């Protein structure tokens, strides 16, 4: 079984990042950009992360790939893939790279959706959510490609039932 914490758009928050990291025992942590923190600041320790449109530390990569337990993750912020317009560009790029899981932010809209053999996850924002009042992040968990769950939480660690998602790739 593998467990991955996914968050995005923390926009300068530090204590909240530390609390969320301490709250969950996971195998990997992903930050989809717009932390507005330097790469080597302590709250960013342990995250696979990417450059967002509000990040200034040029050491962040624009894209990141990660293979975990038979699944390949494509991690981006999304501003360079026009995710506010549609998910086609980010989906095509992930397909080019052979990724099944796409983690992105930028829109501040929490949700997960399966499109063909890809699972797209936007954890929302733990600072400035849009279209919901809850500040959100996600945890993806799976034993096999046939049983993937994505659970969304408030920044305080409460499960958000209406955002839960199950996928089979």
Phi and psi in radians as a Rosetta constraint file:
Dihedral C 1 N 2 CA 2 C 2 CIRCULARHARMONIC -2.205 0.35
Dihedral N 2 CA 2 C 2 N 3 CIRCULARHARMONIC 2.576 0.35
Dihedral C 2 N 3 CA 3 C 3 CIRCULARHARMONIC -2.347 0.35
Dihedral N 3 CA 3 C 3 N 4 CIRCULARHARMONIC 2.254 0.35
Dihedral C 3 N 4 CA 4 C 4 CIRCULARHARMONIC -2.237 0.35
Dihedral N 4 CA 4 C 4 N 5 CIRCULARHARMONIC 2.182 0.35
Dihedral C 4 N 5 CA 5 C 5 CIRCULARHARMONIC -1.480 0.35
Dihedral N 5 CA 5 C 5 N 6 CIRCULARHARMONIC 2.275 0.35
Dihedral C 5 N 6 CA 6 C 6 CIRCULARHARMONIC -2.227 0.35
Dihedral N 6 CA 6 C 6 N 7 CIRCULARHARMONIC 2.186 0.35
Dihedral C 6 N 7 CA 7 C 7 CIRCULARHARMONIC -2.506 0.35
Dihedral N 7 CA 7 C 7 N 8 CIRCULARHARMONIC 2.957 0.35
Dihedral C 7 N 8 CA 8 C 8 CIRCULARHARMONIC -2.777 0.35
Dihedral N 8 CA 8 C 8 N 9 CIRCULARHARMONIC 2.896 0.35
Dihedral C 8 N 9 CA 9 C 9 CIRCULARHARMONIC 0.871 0.35
Dihedral N 9 CA 9 C 9 N 10 CIRCULARHARMONIC 0.946 0.35
Dihedral C 9 N 10 CA 10 C 10 CIRCULARHARMONIC -1.498 0.35
Dihedral N 10 CA 10 C 10 N 11 CIRCULARHARMONIC -0.239 0.35
Dihedral C 10 N 11 CA 11 C 11 CIRCULARHARMONIC 0.699 0.35
Dihedral N 11 CA 11 C 11 N 12 CIRCULARHARMONIC 1.078 0.35
Dihedral C 11 N 12 CA 12 C 12 CIRCULARHARMONIC 1.604 0.35
Dihedral N 12 CA 12 C 12 N 13 CIRCULARHARMONIC -0.174 0.35
Dihedral C 12 N 13 CA 13 C 13 CIRCULARHARMONIC -1.190 0.35
Dihedral N 13 CA 13 C 13 N 14 CIRCULARHARMONIC 2.440 0.35
Dihedral C 13 N 14 CA 14 C 14 CIRCULARHARMONIC -2.135 0.35
Dihedral N 14 CA 14 C 14 N 15 CIRCULARHARMONIC -0.888 0.35
Dihedral C 14 N 15 CA 15 C 15 CIRCULARHARMONIC -1.025 0.35
Dihedral N 15 CA 15 C 15 N 16 CIRCULARHARMONIC -0.711 0.35
Dihedral C 15 N 16 CA 16 C 16 CIRCULARHARMONIC -1.108 0.35
Dihedral N 16 CA 16 C 16 N 17 CIRCULARHARMONIC -0.719 0.35
Dihedral C 16 N 17 CA 17 C 17 CIRCULARHARMONIC -1.062 0.35
Dihedral N 17 CA 17 C 17 N 18 CIRCULARHARMONIC -0.793 0.35
Dihedral C 17 N 18 CA 18 C 18 CIRCULARHARMONIC -1.087 0.35
Dihedral N 18 CA 18 C 18 N 19 CIRCULARHARMONIC -0.736 0.35
Dihedral C 18 N 19 CA 19 C 19 CIRCULARHARMONIC -1.135 0.35
Dihedral N 19 CA 19 C 19 N 20 CIRCULARHARMONIC -0.759 0.35
Dihedral C 19 N 20 CA 20 C 20 CIRCULARHARMONIC -1.128 0.35
Dihedral N 20 CA 20 C 20 N 21 CIRCULARHARMONIC -0.745 0.35
Dihedral C 20 N 21 CA 21 C 21 CIRCULARHARMONIC -1.070 0.35
Dihedral N 21 CA 21 C 21 N 22 CIRCULARHARMONIC -0.732 0.35
Dihedral C 21 N 22 CA 22 C 22 CIRCULARHARMONIC -1.230 0.35
Dihedral N 22 CA 22 C 22 N 23 CIRCULARHARMONIC -0.479 0.35
Dihedral C 22 N 23 CA 23 C 23 CIRCULARHARMONIC -1.255 0.35
Dihedral N 23 CA 23 C 23 N 24 CIRCULARHARMONIC -0.544 0.35
Dihedral C 23 N 24 CA 24 C 24 CIRCULARHARMONIC -2.114 0.35
Dihedral N 24 CA 24 C 24 N 25 CIRCULARHARMONIC 2.306 0.35
Dihedral C 24 N 25 CA 25 C 25 CIRCULARHARMONIC -1.574 0.35
Dihedral N 25 CA 25 C 25 N 26 CIRCULARHARMONIC 1.784 0.35
Dihedral C 25 N 26 CA 26 C 26 CIRCULARHARMONIC -2.208 0.35
Dihedral N 26 CA 26 C 26 N 27 CIRCULARHARMONIC 2.872 0.35
Dihedral C 26 N 27 CA 27 C 27 CIRCULARHARMONIC -1.475 0.35
Dihedral N 27 CA 27 C 27 N 28 CIRCULARHARMONIC -0.581 0.35
Dihedral C 27 N 28 CA 28 C 28 CIRCULARHARMONIC -2.493 0.35
Dihedral N 28 CA 28 C 28 N 29 CIRCULARHARMONIC 2.729 0.35
Dihedral C 28 N 29 CA 29 C 29 CIRCULARHARMONIC -2.271 0.35
Dihedral N 29 CA 29 C 29 N 30 CIRCULARHARMONIC 2.338 0.35
Dihedral C 29 N 30 CA 30 C 30 CIRCULARHARMONIC -2.147 0.35
Dihedral N 30 CA 30 C 30 N 31 CIRCULARHARMONIC 2.334 0.35
Dihedral C 30 N 31 CA 31 C 31 CIRCULARHARMONIC -2.091 0.35
Dihedral N 31 CA 31 C 31 N 32 CIRCULARHARMONIC 2.092 0.35
Dihedral C 31 N 32 CA 32 C 32 CIRCULARHARMONIC -1.534 0.35
Dihedral N 32 CA 32 C 32 N 33 CIRCULARHARMONIC 0.471 0.35
Dihedral C 32 N 33 CA 33 C 33 CIRCULARHARMONIC 1.664 0.35
Dihedral N 33 CA 33 C 33 N 34 CIRCULARHARMONIC 2.986 0.35
Dihedral C 33 N 34 CA 34 C 34 CIRCULARHARMONIC 1.079 0.35
Dihedral N 34 CA 34 C 34 N 35 CIRCULARHARMONIC 0.773 0.35
Dihedral C 34 N 35 CA 35 C 35 CIRCULARHARMONIC -1.371 0.35
Dihedral N 35 CA 35 C 35 N 36 CIRCULARHARMONIC -0.494 0.35
Dihedral C 35 N 36 CA 36 C 36 CIRCULARHARMONIC 1.046 0.35
Dihedral N 36 CA 36 C 36 N 37 CIRCULARHARMONIC 0.446 0.35
Dihedral C 36 N 37 CA 37 C 37 CIRCULARHARMONIC -2.077 0.35
Dihedral N 37 CA 37 C 37 N 38 CIRCULARHARMONIC 2.702 0.35
Dihedral C 37 N 38 CA 38 C 38 CIRCULARHARMONIC -1.209 0.35
Dihedral N 38 CA 38 C 38 N 39 CIRCULARHARMONIC 2.643 0.35
Dihedral C 38 N 39 CA 39 C 39 CIRCULARHARMONIC -0.963 0.35
Dihedral N 39 CA 39 C 39 N 40 CIRCULARHARMONIC -0.631 0.35
Dihedral C 39 N 40 CA 40 C 40 CIRCULARHARMONIC -1.681 0.35
Dihedral N 40 CA 40 C 40 N 41 CIRCULARHARMONIC 0.211 0.35
Dihedral C 40 N 41 CA 41 C 41 CIRCULARHARMONIC -1.260 0.35
Dihedral N 41 CA 41 C 41 N 42 CIRCULARHARMONIC 2.468 0.35
Dihedral C 41 N 42 CA 42 C 42 CIRCULARHARMONIC -0.887 0.35
Dihedral N 42 CA 42 C 42 N 43 CIRCULARHARMONIC -0.714 0.35
Dihedral C 42 N 43 CA 43 C 43 CIRCULARHARMONIC -1.074 0.35
Dihedral N 43 CA 43 C 43 N 44 CIRCULARHARMONIC -0.371 0.35
Dihedral C 43 N 44 CA 44 C 44 CIRCULARHARMONIC -1.538 0.35
Dihedral N 44 CA 44 C 44 N 45 CIRCULARHARMONIC -0.106 0.35
Dihedral C 44 N 45 CA 45 C 45 CIRCULARHARMONIC -1.040 0.35
Dihedral N 45 CA 45 C 45 N 46 CIRCULARHARMONIC 2.324 0.35
Dihedral C 45 N 46 CA 46 C 46 CIRCULARHARMONIC 1.541 0.35
Dihedral N 46 CA 46 C 46 N 47 CIRCULARHARMONIC -0.019 0.35
Dihedral C 46 N 47 CA 47 C 47 CIRCULARHARMONIC -1.730 0.35
Dihedral N 47 CA 47 C 47 N 48 CIRCULARHARMONIC 2.416 0.35
Dihedral C 47 N 48 CA 48 C 48 CIRCULARHARMONIC -1.474 0.35
Dihedral N 48 CA 48 C 48 N 49 CIRCULARHARMONIC 2.148 0.35
Dihedral C 48 N 49 CA 49 C 49 CIRCULARHARMONIC -2.435 0.35
Dihedral N 49 CA 49 C 49 N 50 CIRCULARHARMONIC 2.895 0.35
Dihedral C 49 N 50 CA 50 C 50 CIRCULARHARMONIC -2.356 0.35
Dihedral N 50 CA 50 C 50 N 51 CIRCULARHARMONIC 2.922 0.35
Dihedral C 50 N 51 CA 51 C 51 CIRCULARHARMONIC -1.367 0.35
Dihedral N 51 CA 51 C 51 N 52 CIRCULARHARMONIC 2.254 0.35
Dihedral C 51 N 52 CA 52 C 52 CIRCULARHARMONIC -1.792 0.35
Dihedral N 52 CA 52 C 52 N 53 CIRCULARHARMONIC 3.004 0.35
Dihedral C 52 N 53 CA 53 C 53 CIRCULARHARMONIC -1.224 0.35
Dihedral N 53 CA 53 C 53 N 54 CIRCULARHARMONIC -0.244 0.35
Dihedral C 53 N 54 CA 54 C 54 CIRCULARHARMONIC -1.854 0.35
Dihedral N 54 CA 54 C 54 N 55 CIRCULARHARMONIC 0.090 0.35
Dihedral C 54 N 55 CA 55 C 55 CIRCULARHARMONIC -1.565 0.35
Dihedral N 55 CA 55 C 55 N 56 CIRCULARHARMONIC 2.538 0.35
Dihedral C 55 N 56 CA 56 C 56 CIRCULARHARMONIC -2.016 0.35
Dihedral N 56 CA 56 C 56 N 57 CIRCULARHARMONIC -0.227 0.35
Dihedral C 56 N 57 CA 57 C 57 CIRCULARHARMONIC -1.373 0.35
Dihedral N 57 CA 57 C 57 N 58 CIRCULARHARMONIC 1.931 0.35
Dihedral C 57 N 58 CA 58 C 58 CIRCULARHARMONIC -1.258 0.35
Dihedral N 58 CA 58 C 58 N 59 CIRCULARHARMONIC -0.052 0.35
Dihedral C 58 N 59 CA 59 C 59 CIRCULARHARMONIC -1.332 0.35
Dihedral N 59 CA 59 C 59 N 60 CIRCULARHARMONIC -0.281 0.35
Dihedral C 59 N 60 CA 60 C 60 CIRCULARHARMONIC -1.221 0.35
Dihedral N 60 CA 60 C 60 N 61 CIRCULARHARMONIC 2.368 0.35
Dihedral C 60 N 61 CA 61 C 61 CIRCULARHARMONIC -1.335 0.35
Dihedral N 61 CA 61 C 61 N 62 CIRCULARHARMONIC 2.707 0.35
Dihedral C 61 N 62 CA 62 C 62 CIRCULARHARMONIC -1.313 0.35
Dihedral N 62 CA 62 C 62 N 63 CIRCULARHARMONIC -0.553 0.35
Dihedral C 62 N 63 CA 63 C 63 CIRCULARHARMONIC -2.365 0.35
Dihedral N 63 CA 63 C 63 N 64 CIRCULARHARMONIC 2.699 0.35
Dihedral C 63 N 64 CA 64 C 64 CIRCULARHARMONIC -2.525 0.35
Dihedral N 64 CA 64 C 64 N 65 CIRCULARHARMONIC 2.455 0.35
Dihedral C 64 N 65 CA 65 C 65 CIRCULARHARMONIC -1.991 0.35
Dihedral N 65 CA 65 C 65 N 66 CIRCULARHARMONIC 2.561 0.35
Dihedral C 65 N 66 CA 66 C 66 CIRCULARHARMONIC -2.636 0.35
Dihedral N 66 CA 66 C 66 N 67 CIRCULARHARMONIC 2.232 0.35
Dihedral C 66 N 67 CA 67 C 67 CIRCULARHARMONIC -1.865 0.35
Dihedral N 67 CA 67 C 67 N 68 CIRCULARHARMONIC 2.205 0.35
Dihedral C 67 N 68 CA 68 C 68 CIRCULARHARMONIC -2.416 0.35
Dihedral N 68 CA 68 C 68 N 69 CIRCULARHARMONIC 2.154 0.35
Dihedral C 68 N 69 CA 69 C 69 CIRCULARHARMONIC 0.743 0.35
Dihedral N 69 CA 69 C 69 N 70 CIRCULARHARMONIC 0.893 0.35
Dihedral C 69 N 70 CA 70 C 70 CIRCULARHARMONIC 1.468 0.35
Dihedral N 70 CA 70 C 70 N 71 CIRCULARHARMONIC 0.018 0.35
Dihedral C 70 N 71 CA 71 C 71 CIRCULARHARMONIC -2.087 0.35
Dihedral N 71 CA 71 C 71 N 72 CIRCULARHARMONIC 2.487 0.35
Dihedral C 71 N 72 CA 72 C 72 CIRCULARHARMONIC -1.878 0.35
Dihedral N 72 CA 72 C 72 N 73 CIRCULARHARMONIC 2.200 0.35
Dihedral C 72 N 73 CA 73 C 73 CIRCULARHARMONIC -1.737 0.35
Dihedral N 73 CA 73 C 73 N 74 CIRCULARHARMONIC 2.386 0.35
Dihedral C 73 N 74 CA 74 C 74 CIRCULARHARMONIC -1.968 0.35
Dihedral N 74 CA 74 C 74 N 75 CIRCULARHARMONIC 2.083 0.35
Dihedral C 74 N 75 CA 75 C 75 CIRCULARHARMONIC -2.024 0.35
Dihedral N 75 CA 75 C 75 N 76 CIRCULARHARMONIC 2.171 0.35
Dihedral C 75 N 76 CA 76 C 76 CIRCULARHARMONIC -2.526 0.35
Dihedral N 76 CA 76 C 76 N 77 CIRCULARHARMONIC 2.905 0.35
Dihedral C 76 N 77 CA 77 C 77 CIRCULARHARMONIC -1.384 0.35
Dihedral N 77 CA 77 C 77 N 78 CIRCULARHARMONIC -0.812 0.35
Dihedral C 77 N 78 CA 78 C 78 CIRCULARHARMONIC 2.076 0.35
Dihedral N 78 CA 78 C 78 N 79 CIRCULARHARMONIC -0.322 0.35
Dihedral C 78 N 79 CA 79 C 79 CIRCULARHARMONIC -1.130 0.35
Dihedral N 79 CA 79 C 79 N 80 CIRCULARHARMONIC -0.497 0.35
Dihedral C 79 N 80 CA 80 C 80 CIRCULARHARMONIC -1.488 0.35
Dihedral N 80 CA 80 C 80 N 81 CIRCULARHARMONIC -0.059 0.35
Dihedral C 80 N 81 CA 81 C 81 CIRCULARHARMONIC -2.072 0.35
Dihedral N 81 CA 81 C 81 N 82 CIRCULARHARMONIC 0.256 0.35
Dihedral C 81 N 82 CA 82 C 82 CIRCULARHARMONIC 0.910 0.35
Dihedral N 82 CA 82 C 82 N 83 CIRCULARHARMONIC 0.737 0.35
Dihedral C 82 N 83 CA 83 C 83 CIRCULARHARMONIC -1.164 0.35
Dihedral N 83 CA 83 C 83 N 84 CIRCULARHARMONIC -0.288 0.35
Dihedral C 83 N 84 CA 84 C 84 CIRCULARHARMONIC -1.291 0.35
Dihedral N 84 CA 84 C 84 N 85 CIRCULARHARMONIC -0.395 0.35
Dihedral C 84 N 85 CA 85 C 85 CIRCULARHARMONIC -1.541 0.35
Dihedral N 85 CA 85 C 85 N 86 CIRCULARHARMONIC -0.883 0.35
Dihedral C 85 N 86 CA 86 C 86 CIRCULARHARMONIC -2.911 0.35
Dihedral N 86 CA 86 C 86 N 87 CIRCULARHARMONIC 3.023 0.35
Dihedral C 86 N 87 CA 87 C 87 CIRCULARHARMONIC -1.750 0.35
Dihedral N 87 CA 87 C 87 N 88 CIRCULARHARMONIC 0.120 0.35
Dihedral C 87 N 88 CA 88 C 88 CIRCULARHARMONIC -1.096 0.35
Dihedral N 88 CA 88 C 88 N 89 CIRCULARHARMONIC -0.818 0.35
Dihedral C 88 N 89 CA 89 C 89 CIRCULARHARMONIC -1.102 0.35
Dihedral N 89 CA 89 C 89 N 90 CIRCULARHARMONIC -0.785 0.35
Dihedral C 89 N 90 CA 90 C 90 CIRCULARHARMONIC -1.205 0.35
Dihedral N 90 CA 90 C 90 N 91 CIRCULARHARMONIC -0.603 0.35
Dihedral C 90 N 91 CA 91 C 91 CIRCULARHARMONIC -1.160 0.35
Dihedral N 91 CA 91 C 91 N 92 CIRCULARHARMONIC -0.774 0.35
Dihedral C 91 N 92 CA 92 C 92 CIRCULARHARMONIC -1.090 0.35
Dihedral N 92 CA 92 C 92 N 93 CIRCULARHARMONIC -0.743 0.35
Dihedral C 92 N 93 CA 93 C 93 CIRCULARHARMONIC -1.107 0.35
Dihedral N 93 CA 93 C 93 N 94 CIRCULARHARMONIC -0.742 0.35
Dihedral C 93 N 94 CA 94 C 94 CIRCULARHARMONIC -1.107 0.35
Dihedral N 94 CA 94 C 94 N 95 CIRCULARHARMONIC -0.689 0.35
Dihedral C 94 N 95 CA 95 C 95 CIRCULARHARMONIC -1.098 0.35
Dihedral N 95 CA 95 C 95 N 96 CIRCULARHARMONIC -0.740 0.35
Dihedral C 95 N 96 CA 96 C 96 CIRCULARHARMONIC -0.988 0.35
Dihedral N 96 CA 96 C 96 N 97 CIRCULARHARMONIC -0.627 0.35
Dihedral C 96 N 97 CA 97 C 97 CIRCULARHARMONIC -1.612 0.35
Dihedral N 97 CA 97 C 97 N 98 CIRCULARHARMONIC -0.065 0.35
Dihedral C 97 N 98 CA 98 C 98 CIRCULARHARMONIC 1.358 0.35
Dihedral N 98 CA 98 C 98 N 99 CIRCULARHARMONIC 0.481 0.35
Dihedral C 98 N 99 CA 99 C 99 CIRCULARHARMONIC -1.657 0.35
Dihedral N 99 CA 99 C 99 N 100 CIRCULARHARMONIC 2.460 0.35
Dihedral C 99 N 100 CA 100 C 100 CIRCULARHARMONIC -1.728 0.35
Dihedral N 100 CA 100 C 100 N 101 CIRCULARHARMONIC -0.475 0.35
Dihedral C 100 N 101 CA 101 C 101 CIRCULARHARMONIC -1.946 0.35
Dihedral N 101 CA 101 C 101 N 102 CIRCULARHARMONIC 2.229 0.35
Dihedral C 101 N 102 CA 102 C 102 CIRCULARHARMONIC -2.041 0.35
Dihedral N 102 CA 102 C 102 N 103 CIRCULARHARMONIC 2.084 0.35
Dihedral C 102 N 103 CA 103 C 103 CIRCULARHARMONIC -1.940 0.35
Dihedral N 103 CA 103 C 103 N 104 CIRCULARHARMONIC 2.203 0.35
Dihedral C 103 N 104 CA 104 C 104 CIRCULARHARMONIC -2.612 0.35
Dihedral N 104 CA 104 C 104 N 105 CIRCULARHARMONIC 2.885 0.35
Dihedral C 104 N 105 CA 105 C 105 CIRCULARHARMONIC -2.262 0.35
Dihedral N 105 CA 105 C 105 N 106 CIRCULARHARMONIC -2.233 0.35
Dihedral C 105 N 106 CA 106 C 106 CIRCULARHARMONIC 1.301 0.35
Dihedral N 106 CA 106 C 106 N 107 CIRCULARHARMONIC -0.762 0.35
Dihedral C 106 N 107 CA 107 C 107 CIRCULARHARMONIC -1.421 0.35
Dihedral N 107 CA 107 C 107 N 108 CIRCULARHARMONIC -0.348 0.35
Dihedral C 107 N 108 CA 108 C 108 CIRCULARHARMONIC 1.138 0.35
Dihedral N 108 CA 108 C 108 N 109 CIRCULARHARMONIC 0.315 0.35
Dihedral C 108 N 109 CA 109 C 109 CIRCULARHARMONIC -1.832 0.35
Dihedral N 109 CA 109 C 109 N 110 CIRCULARHARMONIC 1.994 0.35
Dihedral C 109 N 110 CA 110 C 110 CIRCULARHARMONIC -1.323 0.35
Dihedral N 110 CA 110 C 110 N 111 CIRCULARHARMONIC 2.403 0.35
Dihedral C 110 N 111 CA 111 C 111 CIRCULARHARMONIC 2.928 0.35
Dihedral N 111 CA 111 C 111 N 112 CIRCULARHARMONIC 2.856 0.35
Dihedral C 111 N 112 CA 112 C 112 CIRCULARHARMONIC -2.375 0.35
Dihedral N 112 CA 112 C 112 N 113 CIRCULARHARMONIC 2.534 0.35
Dihedral C 112 N 113 CA 113 C 113 CIRCULARHARMONIC -2.640 0.35
Dihedral N 113 CA 113 C 113 N 114 CIRCULARHARMONIC 2.466 0.35
Dihedral C 113 N 114 CA 114 C 114 CIRCULARHARMONIC -1.734 0.35
Dihedral N 114 CA 114 C 114 N 115 CIRCULARHARMONIC 2.288 0.35
Dihedral C 114 N 115 CA 115 C 115 CIRCULARHARMONIC -2.201 0.35
Dihedral N 115 CA 115 C 115 N 116 CIRCULARHARMONIC 1.841 0.35
Dihedral C 115 N 116 CA 116 C 116 CIRCULARHARMONIC 1.076 0.35
Dihedral N 116 CA 116 C 116 N 117 CIRCULARHARMONIC -2.164 0.35
Dihedral C 116 N 117 CA 117 C 117 CIRCULARHARMONIC -1.736 0.35
Dihedral N 117 CA 117 C 117 N 118 CIRCULARHARMONIC 0.449 0.35
Dihedral C 117 N 118 CA 118 C 118 CIRCULARHARMONIC -2.140 0.35
Dihedral N 118 CA 118 C 118 N 119 CIRCULARHARMONIC 2.499 0.35
Dihedral C 118 N 119 CA 119 C 119 CIRCULARHARMONIC -2.024 0.35
Dihedral N 119 CA 119 C 119 N 120 CIRCULARHARMONIC 2.063 0.35
Dihedral C 119 N 120 CA 120 C 120 CIRCULARHARMONIC -1.781 0.35
Dihedral N 120 CA 120 C 120 N 121 CIRCULARHARMONIC 2.252 0.35
Dihedral C 120 N 121 CA 121 C 121 CIRCULARHARMONIC -2.231 0.35
Dihedral N 121 CA 121 C 121 N 122 CIRCULARHARMONIC 2.149 0.35
Dihedral C 121 N 122 CA 122 C 122 CIRCULARHARMONIC -2.034 0.35
Dihedral N 122 CA 122 C 122 N 123 CIRCULARHARMONIC 1.994 0.35
Dihedral C 122 N 123 CA 123 C 123 CIRCULARHARMONIC -1.305 0.35
Dihedral N 123 CA 123 C 123 N 124 CIRCULARHARMONIC -0.061 0.35
Dihedral C 123 N 124 CA 124 C 124 CIRCULARHARMONIC 1.455 0.35
Dihedral N 124 CA 124 C 124 N 125 CIRCULARHARMONIC -2.596 0.35
Dihedral C 124 N 125 CA 125 C 125 CIRCULARHARMONIC -2.378 0.35
Dihedral N 125 CA 125 C 125 N 126 CIRCULARHARMONIC 2.398 0.35
Dihedral C 125 N 126 CA 126 C 126 CIRCULARHARMONIC -1.545 0.35
Dihedral N 126 CA 126 C 126 N 127 CIRCULARHARMONIC 0.068 0.35
Dihedral C 126 N 127 CA 127 C 127 CIRCULARHARMONIC -2.110 0.35
Dihedral N 127 CA 127 C 127 N 128 CIRCULARHARMONIC -0.849 0.35
Dihedral C 127 N 128 CA 128 C 128 CIRCULARHARMONIC -2.302 0.35
Dihedral N 128 CA 128 C 128 N 129 CIRCULARHARMONIC 1.300 0.35
Dihedral C 128 N 129 CA 129 C 129 CIRCULARHARMONIC -1.189 0.35
Dihedral N 129 CA 129 C 129 N 130 CIRCULARHARMONIC 2.664 0.35
Dihedral C 129 N 130 CA 130 C 130 CIRCULARHARMONIC -2.127 0.35
Dihedral N 130 CA 130 C 130 N 131 CIRCULARHARMONIC 2.524 0.35
Dihedral C 130 N 131 CA 131 C 131 CIRCULARHARMONIC 1.204 0.35
Dihedral N 131 CA 131 C 131 N 132 CIRCULARHARMONIC 0.018 0.35
Dihedral C 131 N 132 CA 132 C 132 CIRCULARHARMONIC -2.580 0.35
Dihedral N 132 CA 132 C 132 N 133 CIRCULARHARMONIC 2.774 0.35
Dihedral C 132 N 133 CA 133 C 133 CIRCULARHARMONIC -1.507 0.35
Dihedral N 133 CA 133 C 133 N 134 CIRCULARHARMONIC -0.433 0.35
Dihedral C 133 N 134 CA 134 C 134 CIRCULARHARMONIC -1.322 0.35
Dihedral N 134 CA 134 C 134 N 135 CIRCULARHARMONIC 2.399 0.35
Dihedral C 134 N 135 CA 135 C 135 CIRCULARHARMONIC -1.434 0.35
Dihedral N 135 CA 135 C 135 N 136 CIRCULARHARMONIC 2.282 0.35
Dihedral C 135 N 136 CA 136 C 136 CIRCULARHARMONIC -2.274 0.35
Dihedral N 136 CA 136 C 136 N 137 CIRCULARHARMONIC 2.764 0.35
Dihedral C 136 N 137 CA 137 C 137 CIRCULARHARMONIC -2.609 0.35
Dihedral N 137 CA 137 C 137 N 138 CIRCULARHARMONIC 3.023 0.35
Dihedral C 137 N 138 CA 138 C 138 CIRCULARHARMONIC -2.340 0.35
Dihedral N 138 CA 138 C 138 N 139 CIRCULARHARMONIC 2.755 0.35
Dihedral C 138 N 139 CA 139 C 139 CIRCULARHARMONIC -2.282 0.35
Dihedral N 139 CA 139 C 139 N 140 CIRCULARHARMONIC 2.184 0.35
Dihedral C 139 N 140 CA 140 C 140 CIRCULARHARMONIC -1.776 0.35
Dihedral N 140 CA 140 C 140 N 141 CIRCULARHARMONIC 2.364 0.35
Dihedral C 140 N 141 CA 141 C 141 CIRCULARHARMONIC -2.412 0.35
Dihedral N 141 CA 141 C 141 N 142 CIRCULARHARMONIC 2.449 0.35
Dihedral C 141 N 142 CA 142 C 142 CIRCULARHARMONIC -2.794 0.35
Dihedral N 142 CA 142 C 142 N 143 CIRCULARHARMONIC 2.649 0.35
Dihedral C 142 N 143 CA 143 C 143 CIRCULARHARMONIC -1.849 0.35
Dihedral N 143 CA 143 C 143 N 144 CIRCULARHARMONIC -0.579 0.35
Dihedral C 143 N 144 CA 144 C 144 CIRCULARHARMONIC -2.564 0.35
Dihedral N 144 CA 144 C 144 N 145 CIRCULARHARMONIC 2.912 0.35
Dihedral C 144 N 145 CA 145 C 145 CIRCULARHARMONIC -1.097 0.35
Dihedral N 145 CA 145 C 145 N 146 CIRCULARHARMONIC -0.332 0.35
Dihedral C 145 N 146 CA 146 C 146 CIRCULARHARMONIC -1.477 0.35
Dihedral N 146 CA 146 C 146 N 147 CIRCULARHARMONIC -0.072 0.35
Dihedral C 146 N 147 CA 147 C 147 CIRCULARHARMONIC -2.583 0.35
Dihedral N 147 CA 147 C 147 N 148 CIRCULARHARMONIC 1.461 0.35
Dihedral C 147 N 148 CA 148 C 148 CIRCULARHARMONIC -1.969 0.35
Dihedral N 148 CA 148 C 148 N 149 CIRCULARHARMONIC 2.294 0.35
Dihedral C 148 N 149 CA 149 C 149 CIRCULARHARMONIC -2.125 0.35
Dihedral N 149 CA 149 C 149 N 150 CIRCULARHARMONIC 2.485 0.35
Dihedral C 149 N 150 CA 150 C 150 CIRCULARHARMONIC -2.132 0.35
Dihedral N 150 CA 150 C 150 N 151 CIRCULARHARMONIC 2.068 0.35
Dihedral C 150 N 151 CA 151 C 151 CIRCULARHARMONIC -1.957 0.35
Dihedral N 151 CA 151 C 151 N 152 CIRCULARHARMONIC 2.320 0.35
Dihedral C 151 N 152 CA 152 C 152 CIRCULARHARMONIC -1.842 0.35
Dihedral N 152 CA 152 C 152 N 153 CIRCULARHARMONIC 2.533 0.35
Dihedral C 152 N 153 CA 153 C 153 CIRCULARHARMONIC -2.275 0.35
Dihedral N 153 CA 153 C 153 N 154 CIRCULARHARMONIC 2.697 0.35
Dihedral C 153 N 154 CA 154 C 154 CIRCULARHARMONIC -1.330 0.35
Dihedral N 154 CA 154 C 154 N 155 CIRCULARHARMONIC 2.844 0.35
Dihedral C 154 N 155 CA 155 C 155 CIRCULARHARMONIC -1.018 0.35
Dihedral N 155 CA 155 C 155 N 156 CIRCULARHARMONIC -0.376 0.35
Dihedral C 155 N 156 CA 156 C 156 CIRCULARHARMONIC -1.527 0.35
Dihedral N 156 CA 156 C 156 N 157 CIRCULARHARMONIC 0.007 0.35
Dihedral C 156 N 157 CA 157 C 157 CIRCULARHARMONIC 1.620 0.35
Dihedral N 157 CA 157 C 157 N 158 CIRCULARHARMONIC 0.173 0.35
Dihedral C 157 N 158 CA 158 C 158 CIRCULARHARMONIC -1.543 0.35
Dihedral N 158 CA 158 C 158 N 159 CIRCULARHARMONIC 2.392 0.35
Dihedral C 158 N 159 CA 159 C 159 CIRCULARHARMONIC -1.188 0.35
Dihedral N 159 CA 159 C 159 N 160 CIRCULARHARMONIC 2.423 0.35
Dihedral C 159 N 160 CA 160 C 160 CIRCULARHARMONIC -1.856 0.35
Dihedral N 160 CA 160 C 160 N 161 CIRCULARHARMONIC 1.742 0.35
Dihedral C 160 N 161 CA 161 C 161 CIRCULARHARMONIC -1.020 0.35
Dihedral N 161 CA 161 C 161 N 162 CIRCULARHARMONIC -0.718 0.35
Dihedral C 161 N 162 CA 162 C 162 CIRCULARHARMONIC -1.304 0.35
Dihedral N 162 CA 162 C 162 N 163 CIRCULARHARMONIC -0.102 0.35
Dihedral C 162 N 163 CA 163 C 163 CIRCULARHARMONIC -1.785 0.35
Dihedral N 163 CA 163 C 163 N 164 CIRCULARHARMONIC -0.099 0.35
Dihedral C 163 N 164 CA 164 C 164 CIRCULARHARMONIC -1.064 0.35
Dihedral N 164 CA 164 C 164 N 165 CIRCULARHARMONIC 2.521 0.35
Dihedral C 164 N 165 CA 165 C 165 CIRCULARHARMONIC -2.457 0.35
Dihedral N 165 CA 165 C 165 N 166 CIRCULARHARMONIC 2.420 0.35
Dihedral C 165 N 166 CA 166 C 166 CIRCULARHARMONIC -2.062 0.35
Dihedral N 166 CA 166 C 166 N 167 CIRCULARHARMONIC 2.416 0.35
Dihedral C 166 N 167 CA 167 C 167 CIRCULARHARMONIC -2.419 0.35
Dihedral N 167 CA 167 C 167 N 168 CIRCULARHARMONIC 2.732 0.35
Dihedral C 167 N 168 CA 168 C 168 CIRCULARHARMONIC -2.327 0.35
Dihedral N 168 CA 168 C 168 N 169 CIRCULARHARMONIC 2.090 0.35
